[in-house]
Amino acid sequence: MADGNERDDLPQATVVPKRRTRVSIVWIIPILAAVVAVGIAVQRVLSEGPTISIVFKGAQGIEAGKTFVKYKDVNIGQVTAVQLSEDYTRVTVTAKMAKSAAGLMVEDAAFWVVEPRITLSGVSGLGTLLSGNYIGFEAGKSDSRRRDFTGLEVPPIITGDQPGRQFVLKADNLGSLGIGSPVYYRRLPAGQVVAYALAKDGQAVEIRIFVNAPYDSYVNAGTRFWNASGVDVSLGADGLDVQTQSMVAMTLACIMRLMPATPMADSRPA
């Protein structure tokens, strides 16, 4: 009996159940909402294109949230903000570009405002009278990425993918020629003047022209150019012959078909 009493006096082990940490259902909903929000934000960032800035002298017709950036008549971005530059002399336009256009934002890309214009080569941008002004874009050839640009004040006369070649002519003076003055070959429109500047020696004017394909293949070392502005009046056996060209025209002809006129200069590739 003594042995039994001794066993009854021994301390008994007490099993304490492990407490389980329970997350209240009140916290599950906010956590799930936060995870979903983060996922949406990440997806949005990955799907968006770059934000760029373009500096113009003015922003006539450009509105945030309404004006688009277009390339080949396709919307590739939209203006998100228009504000004055830090020195108050220019306007900085901020645009959000499409992800598909991210690769086009390179060093030599060009931007300009498309609006109704009357130039020597004709009238352009009439479609904006109904749709509103938009920002035109021309892709560059550089591999260097860029996010800030200086916009062109006038649209480029020739786009980068237009077939043809440029040539530089030298003349004593500019005469009535200007940017956009047409170039003709056998009275067919063959190109136009794209730029001009005083020669470095100050003794001549250098006129840069673009001749469209296939007319550019007819330009060679024997080609002559001359200013055909005005009216040519001659009296022959058939009576009075009056020939006119555009007052701002420039005519291209091979030396074999050279008409009696003073050549402006030999041509050379630009």
Secondary structure, 3 states (H helix, E strand, C coil): CHHHHHHHCCCCCCCCCCCCCCCCHHHHHHHHHHHHHHHHHHHHHHHCCCEEEEEECCCCCCCCCCCEEEECCEEEEEEEEEEECCCCCCEEEEEEECHHHHHHCECCCEEEEECCEEECCEEECCCHHHHCCEEEEECCCCCCECCEEECECCCCCCCCCCCEEEEEEEECCCCCCCCCCEEEECCEEEEEEEEEEECCCCCCEEEEEEEECCHHHHCCCCCEEEECCCEEEEEECCEEEEEECCCCCEEEECHHHCCCCCCCEECEEC
